[in-house]
Amino acid sequence: MDQIISDYAVDTNKVYACGMSNGGFMSMSLACHLSDRIAAAATVTGIMGLEPDTYCSDARPTAIMLIGGTGDPIVPYEGGEISDNGSFTVGFQEAFEFWRDQNNCLDEVEDEDWADMDSNDGTTVTTHKHTSCDSSVTVILYEVNDMGHTWPQGQQYLREKRIGKVTQEFNGALEIATFFLQFELKE
């Protein structure tokens, strides 16, 4: 990050972290350990290790977007053992609640069931959101019903039997970029 900042014109108040699967775990780790430099973080199909309050309790308020599929055969939505890996993870709902508490969100959760945009993909979307959080950050969970270990509107990179379904309900990259552009680091 320091190298890129020194080589390019970077607004250091608008640095974001995003990744899928292991990259999603990385983006959550950056939100924990570099919260003084990361304005927002998003994860798709990756989440956090067990007991995040033991390694992430000093993070500053950070806008967080979590995108998880309830049909993910690799990183279980409800948490537990990661497929063929031996590691364990919290569930997406537990991570959502962790970030809600971490960011001191005081509002009631806003739940929204989305209209089914593509009835052929076998997926639907429910979002859970907190917006009244410290430093005006937001915490949002995209619960993608029956989506697998895939990127929203991405490619079916392996057989559905192996990784699950790809949702066509929303464009993951566009949703994440739109989310990120709402936030910058506050002094």
Secondary structure, 3 states (H helix, E strand, C coil): CHHHHHHCCCCCCCCEEEEECHHHHHHHHHHHHCCCCCCEEEEECCCCECCHHHCCCCCCCCEEEEEEECCCCCCCCCCEECCCCCCEECCHHHHHHHHHHHCCCCCCCEEEECCCCCCCCCCEEEEEEECCCHHHCCEEEEEEECECCCCCCCCCCCCHHHHCECCCCCCHHHHHHHHHCCCCCCC
